[in-house]
Amino acid sequence: MNLNPFAEEKDIMKAAPVPARLKKNQRVLMLTADDTEDMEFFYPYYRLLEAGFDVDVAIPEGNSFKAKNGYAFKQAIPMSDVADVSAYALLYIPGGKAPAALRKNERAVSIARQFVQAGKPVAAICHGPQLLVEADVVRGRKLTGYPGIQEELEKAGAIFSDEALAIDGVFITSRLPGDLHRHMDGVMQALEGGKAQRAA
């Protein structure tokens, strides 16, 4: 007889239920795909849940994806299920190699553009701003990201700033996994209606 209650649990990344008393009754959308940077996905995912937000993770086909360093996530919805961005308080785009794939996906580009057009906060880290470049929404805005995308951002009309947290209008951007604590501070301020959520 196996007394280990987790012996049959295969999805070790599945989040435990959040008590009703902690719920914010607000949803956040995370947009990603295979080969996302593990920390840049899981750190904000669990941090948002901890703060009481419902989090929908959308990938091109739904179901599951595997992050760059091998961690899997198995509760994703297909991007086609994201029918109305008004249901969400914020869009979060992790980095890694996923944004390079997402920028080729018309639905992903459309979702990012809709968030900006609706004046809703958009957080992106590392290579995440590549999706925003494809959506053609960064012109004249101060953004940061992985140093290797600086030239691409500038060609798209963005003002690149090498700092841990860059906030301009609806955009909340950071450079690397080591910036995640600063990035999430900006995200939480935006979700709580603080200084990070300035009018576009």
Secondary structure as the mmCIF struct_conf table of DSSP 4:
data_model
#
loop_
_struct_conf.conf_type_id
_struct_conf.id
_struct_conf.beg_label_comp_id
_struct_conf.beg_label_asym_id
_struct_conf.beg_label_seq_id
_struct_conf.end_label_comp_id
_struct_conf.end_label_asym_id
_struct_conf.end_label_seq_id
TURN_TY1_P TURN_TY1_P1 PRO A 5 GLU A 8
TURN_TY1_P TURN_TY1_P2 ILE A 12 MET A 13
HELX_LH_PP_P HELX_LH_PP_P1 LYS A 14 PRO A 19
HELX_RH_3T_P HELX_RH_3T_P1 ALA A 20 LEU A 22
BEND BEND1 ASN A 25 ASN A 25
STRN STRN1 ARG A 27 LEU A 31
TURN_TY1_P TURN_TY1_P3 ASP A 34 ASP A 35
STRN STRN2 THR A 36 THR A 36
HELX_RH_AL_P HELX_RH_AL_P1 ASP A 38 GLU A 50
TURN_TY1_P TURN_TY1_P4 ALA A 51 GLY A 52
STRN STRN3 ASP A 54 ILE A 59
BEND BEND2 PRO A 60 GLU A 61
STRN STRN4 ASN A 63 LYS A 66
TURN_TY1_P TURN_TY1_P5 LYS A 68 ASN A 69
BEND BEND3 GLY A 70 GLY A 70
STRN STRN5 ALA A 72 PRO A 78
HELX_RH_3T_P HELX_RH_3T_P2 MET A 79 ASP A 81
HELX_RH_3T_P HELX_RH_3T_P3 VAL A 85 ALA A 87
BEND BEND4 ALA A 89 ALA A 89
STRN STRN6 LEU A 90 ILE A 93
STRN STRN7 GLY A 96 GLY A 96
TURN_TY1_P TURN_TY1_P6 LYS A 97 LYS A 97
HELX_RH_AL_P HELX_RH_AL_P2 ALA A 98 LEU A 102
TURN_TY1_P TURN_TY1_P7 ARG A 103 LYS A 104
HELX_RH_AL_P HELX_RH_AL_P3 GLU A 106 GLN A 117
TURN_TY1_P TURN_TY1_P8 ALA A 118 GLY A 119
STRN STRN8 VAL A 122 ILE A 125
TURN_TY1_P TURN_TY1_P9 CYS A 126 GLY A 128
HELX_RH_AL_P HELX_RH_AL_P4 PRO A 129 GLU A 134
TURN_TY1_P TURN_TY1_P10 ALA A 135 ASP A 136
TURN_TY1_P TURN_TY1_P11 ARG A 139 GLY A 140
STRN STRN9 LYS A 142 LEU A 143
HELX_RH_3T_P HELX_RH_3T_P4 PRO A 147 ILE A 149
HELX_RH_AL_P HELX_RH_AL_P5 GLN A 150 LYS A 155
TURN_TY1_P TURN_TY1_P12 ALA A 156 GLY A 157
STRN STRN10 ILE A 159 PHE A 160
BEND BEND5 GLU A 163 ALA A 164
STRN STRN11 ALA A 166 ASP A 168
TURN_TY1_P TURN_TY1_P13 GLY A 169 VAL A 170
STRN STRN12 PHE A 171 SER A 174
BEND BEND6 LEU A 176 LEU A 176
HELX_RH_3T_P HELX_RH_3T_P5 PRO A 177 ASP A 179
HELX_RH_AL_P HELX_RH_AL_P6 LEU A 180 LEU A 191
TURN_TY1_P TURN_TY1_P14 GLU A 192 GLY A 193
TURN_TY1_P TURN_TY1_P15 LYS A 195 ALA A 196
#
